[in-house]
Amino acid sequence: MLGTRRRRGGQPSSDLFATDDGRRLVLQVGCGPPDDQATLFRDFRRPEWREVRLDIDPGCDPDVVASITDMTPVPTDAVDAVFSHHNIEHVFAHEVPLVFGEFLRVLRPGGEVVIATPDLQSVARAIAAGRLEERLYTGPAGDIAALDVVYGFRAEIASGREYMAHRTGFTVRTLTRRLSQAGFVALRVGVHEFALWANGRKPIPGGPR
């Protein structure tokens, strides 16, 4: 299901990507339910930023209903940043180039992408130590085990949200390579508490790569 919608408060969808107020736009993909920006990366909660929310689930009341593999409702070169928090592990490996291609397309030249996704290398070490079902950490949804990180949070999947299952995964090396192949530059990828955090930019024509 694809389409733009009216923002809460009645703002027409045609204004979603307008920047008349001087603020920069961040597209949060796979935003989930509205929760006062609690899931939004802290750098994008500043007054100079305005969030546009995209999700495949209309029940989340997003600004744009779309899959991250096909964000057609979002115009090309429309936003200054894309934020993806634990989304890309939900698509199949062969779809990852489609996702990163869409992230690159909707960004303005010089725009920034910030991605968080499980780090399978650190999780694999926990599994090798026998910690498959023990708590690795506690997140907003509750205690998370290595089994949840690899295959998807079991409680959500059991509730009928089968699209929350994990279908691929990354290490520092593979995520860096995938983003580079998609065309992102100035890449930085690191590990924090069983998660990879990646940052990159869309090249500026004629600028350094």
C-alpha positions as CSV (number, residue, x, y, z in Angstrom):
1,M,0.0,0.0,0.0
2,L,1.5,3.3,-1.1
3,G,0.3,6.9,-0.6
4,T,0.7,10.2,1.1
5,R,-1.9,11.3,3.7
6,R,-2.8,14.3,5.7
7,R,-0.7,15.1,8.6
8,R,-2.2,15.2,12.1
9,G,-3.7,18.7,12.6
10,G,-4.9,18.9,9.0
11,Q,-1.7,19.9,7.2
12,P,-2.3,18.8,3.6
13,S,0.1,16.1,2.2
14,S,1.3,18.5,-0.5
15,D,3.0,20.4,2.3
16,L,4.9,17.4,3.7
17,F,8.1,18.2,1.9
18,A,7.9,22.0,1.9
19,T,10.7,23.8,3.6
20,D,9.2,27.3,3.6
21,D,9.8,27.6,7.4
22,G,13.5,27.2,6.9
23,R,13.7,23.9,8.8
24,R,15.5,20.8,7.4
25,L,13.5,17.6,6.8
26,V,14.3,14.2,8.3
27,L,12.4,11.2,6.9
28,Q,12.1,8.5,9.6
29,V,11.4,5.2,7.8
30,G,9.7,2.4,9.7
31,C,8.6,5.0,12.2
32,G,6.2,2.9,14.2
33,P,3.3,4.4,16.3
34,P,3.5,8.1,17.1
35,D,5.2,8.5,20.5
36,D,6.4,12.1,20.7
37,Q,9.6,11.5,18.7
38,A,10.9,9.0,21.3
39,T,12.4,6.8,18.6
40,L,13.9,9.6,16.6
41,F,17.7,10.0,16.7
42,R,18.6,12.8,19.2
43,D,20.3,14.9,16.6
44,F,17.1,15.2,14.7
45,R,15.0,16.3,17.7
46,R,16.4,19.8,17.5
47,P,14.2,22.8,16.5
48,E,15.9,23.2,13.1
49,W,14.6,19.8,12.0
50,R,11.1,18.7,11.0
51,E,10.2,15.0,11.0
52,V,8.2,13.2,8.2
53,R,7.1,9.7,9.3
54,L,6.9,6.8,6.9
55,D,5.7,3.3,7.7
56,I,4.2,0.3,5.9
57,D,1.5,-0.1,8.6
58,P,-1.4,2.5,8.2
59,G,-2.2,1.7,11.8
60,C,0.9,3.6,12.9
61,D,-0.7,6.8,11.5
62,P,2.4,7.8,9.4
63,D,2.6,10.8,7.2
64,V,3.4,8.4,4.3
65,V,2.3,4.8,3.9
66,A,4.9,2.9,1.9
67,S,7.5,0.1,2.0
68,I,11.1,1.0,2.4
69,T,11.8,-1.0,-0.8
70,D,9.6,1.4,-2.7
71,M,9.1,4.9,-1.3
72,T,7.5,6.3,-4.5
73,P,5.3,8.8,-2.6
74,V,8.5,10.6,-1.4
75,P,9.9,12.8,-4.2
76,T,13.5,12.6,-5.3
77,D,15.9,15.0,-3.5
78,A,13.2,15.8,-1.0
79,V,14.8,15.4,2.4
80,D,18.0,16.4,4.2
81,A,18.3,13.2,6.2
82,V,16.9,9.7,6.4
83,F,16.8,7.9,9.7
84,S,16.3,4.1,9.8
85,H,16.1,2.5,13.2
86,H,16.1,-1.4,13.0
87,N,14.3,-1.6,9.7
88,I,16.7,-3.0,7.1
89,E,16.9,-6.4,8.8
90,H,13.3,-7.0,8.0
91,V,13.8,-7.2,4.2
92,F,15.4,-10.0,2.3
93,A,19.1,-9.7,1.4
94,H,18.4,-9.2,-2.3
95,E,16.1,-6.3,-1.4
96,V,18.8,-4.4,0.5
97,P,20.1,-2.6,-2.6
98,L,16.6,-1.4,-3.4
99,V,16.2,0.0,0.1
100,F,19.6,1.8,0.1
101,G,18.8,3.0,-3.5
102,E,15.6,4.6,-2.2
103,F,17.4,6.2,0.8
104,L,19.9,7.7,-1.6
105,R,17.2,8.8,-4.1
106,V,15.1,10.8,-1.6
107,L,18.1,12.6,-0.1
108,R,19.2,15.9,-1.3
109,P,22.9,16.1,-2.4
110,G,25.0,16.2,0.7
111,G,22.1,14.7,2.7
112,E,22.8,12.3,5.6
113,V,21.6,8.8,6.3
114,V,21.7,7.3,9.8
115,I,21.0,3.6,10.2
116,A,20.8,1.3,13.2
117,T,20.6,-2.5,12.8
118,P,21.7,-5.6,14.8
119,D,25.3,-6.4,14.8
120,L,25.4,-10.1,14.0
121,Q,29.1,-10.5,14.8
122,S,28.7,-9.5,18.5
123,V,25.4,-11.4,18.8
124,A,27.2,-14.5,17.3
125,R,29.7,-14.3,20.1
126,A,26.9,-14.4,22.7
127,I,25.4,-17.4,20.9
128,A,28.7,-19.2,20.8
129,A,29.0,-18.6,24.6
130,G,25.7,-20.4,25.1
131,R,23.5,-17.3,25.5
132,L,20.9,-18.0,22.9
133,E,17.7,-17.3,25.0
134,E,19.2,-15.4,27.9
135,R,18.6,-11.6,28.1
136,L,21.2,-9.6,26.1
137,Y,19.7,-6.2,26.9
138,T,16.4,-4.6,27.8
139,G,14.8,-2.4,25.2
140,P,11.5,-0.4,25.0
141,A,9.6,-3.7,24.1
142,G,11.2,-5.7,27.0
143,D,14.0,-8.1,27.4
144,I,15.8,-9.0,24.2
145,A,17.6,-12.3,23.7
146,A,20.1,-13.3,20.9
147,L,17.3,-15.4,19.4
148,D,15.2,-12.3,19.0
149,V,18.0,-10.3,17.5
150,V,18.7,-12.9,14.8
151,Y,15.1,-13.9,13.9
152,G,13.0,-11.0,15.2
153,F,11.3,-10.2,18.5
154,R,9.3,-13.3,19.3
155,A,6.5,-11.5,21.2
156,E,5.7,-9.2,18.3
157,I,5.7,-12.1,15.8
158,A,3.5,-14.2,18.0
159,S,1.0,-11.4,18.2
160,G,0.5,-11.6,14.4
161,R,3.0,-9.1,13.2
162,E,4.9,-11.6,11.0
163,Y,6.4,-8.8,9.0
164,M,8.5,-8.0,12.0
165,A,10.6,-11.2,11.4
166,H,14.2,-10.6,10.5
167,R,15.3,-11.7,7.0
168,T,18.9,-10.6,6.7
169,G,21.7,-9.2,8.8
170,F,25.0,-7.3,8.8
171,T,28.4,-6.9,10.3
172,V,30.5,-3.7,10.2
173,R,32.2,-4.9,7.1
174,T,29.1,-6.0,5.2
175,L,27.0,-2.9,6.1
176,T,29.9,-0.6,5.0
177,R,30.2,-2.5,1.7
178,R,26.5,-2.4,1.0
179,L,26.2,1.4,1.7
180,S,29.3,2.1,-0.4
181,Q,27.9,0.0,-3.3
182,A,24.7,2.0,-3.1
183,G,26.7,5.2,-3.6
184,F,27.0,6.7,-0.1
185,V,30.2,8.4,0.8
186,A,31.9,9.6,4.1
187,L,30.8,6.3,5.7
188,R,31.3,5.6,9.4
189,V,30.0,2.3,10.9
190,G,30.5,1.4,14.6
191,V,29.0,-1.0,17.2
192,H,27.1,0.0,20.3
193,E,25.4,-2.6,22.5
194,F,24.8,-5.4,19.9
195,A,23.8,-2.8,17.3
196,L,25.5,-1.3,14.3
197,W,25.2,2.5,13.8
198,A,26.0,3.7,10.4
199,N,26.3,7.3,9.0
200,G,26.9,8.3,5.4
201,R,26.1,11.1,2.9
202,K,24.7,11.4,-0.6
203,P,27.5,12.8,-2.8
204,I,27.4,16.3,-4.0
205,P,27.9,16.5,-7.8
206,G,31.5,17.5,-8.4
207,G,32.4,17.2,-4.7
208,P,34.8,14.9,-3.0
209,R,34.0,11.2,-2.7
